[in-house]
Amino acid sequence: MGFVLEPEEAQALIAKDPRNREALFPYLNGEDLNSRPDQSPSRWVINFHDWPLEKAESYPDLMQIIREKVKPEREKQNDKGGREVWWRFLRPRPELYVNT
């Protein structure tokens, strides 16, 4: 959940640096679909895709969030892959992404 942001947080990060939009995405879940008449997302997510750490670090505001919320948890895990690529989703499912 360390990748998840409130819509206001995401919009503030985009306003601060429009490049952040390249790694910030609306995150729509089943509750949003069933409880929001406009089906708007109730949260956003930071997604560094399959980017190397160097590219992810070119988004310092987003990396600060991930370093604080995700990295400490990943370092505690037994999953070697999660510890090695702590800035990415642990099990991405690109086939579920909608290209806009």
C-alpha positions, 0 to 999 in steps of 0.5 A: 500500500506504500505506492497508493496516494490520495487523489489530492496528494497525486494532484499536488505532486503533478502540480509541483512537477508535471513530469510526475504524471509519467509515474502517477496513475489513477487506481480504480478498484471494485468499491469505486465501481460500485459506489461512485456514480461517475466511477472516479478513482478514490486513489492514485498509485506510483508506478515505476513500471520496469524502470531501473533505479536510476530512472525512478530516482529522476522523480525525487518527490515520488522516490521520497515517498517510496523510500519512506513507505515501501523500502523499509517493508521490503527490506524485512521480507524474505523475498529476494526479488522484493528486496532487490527492486524495492521501488517497483511493484512486487508482482506486476500484471501488465496485462491488466493495464489500460493503455490510454 
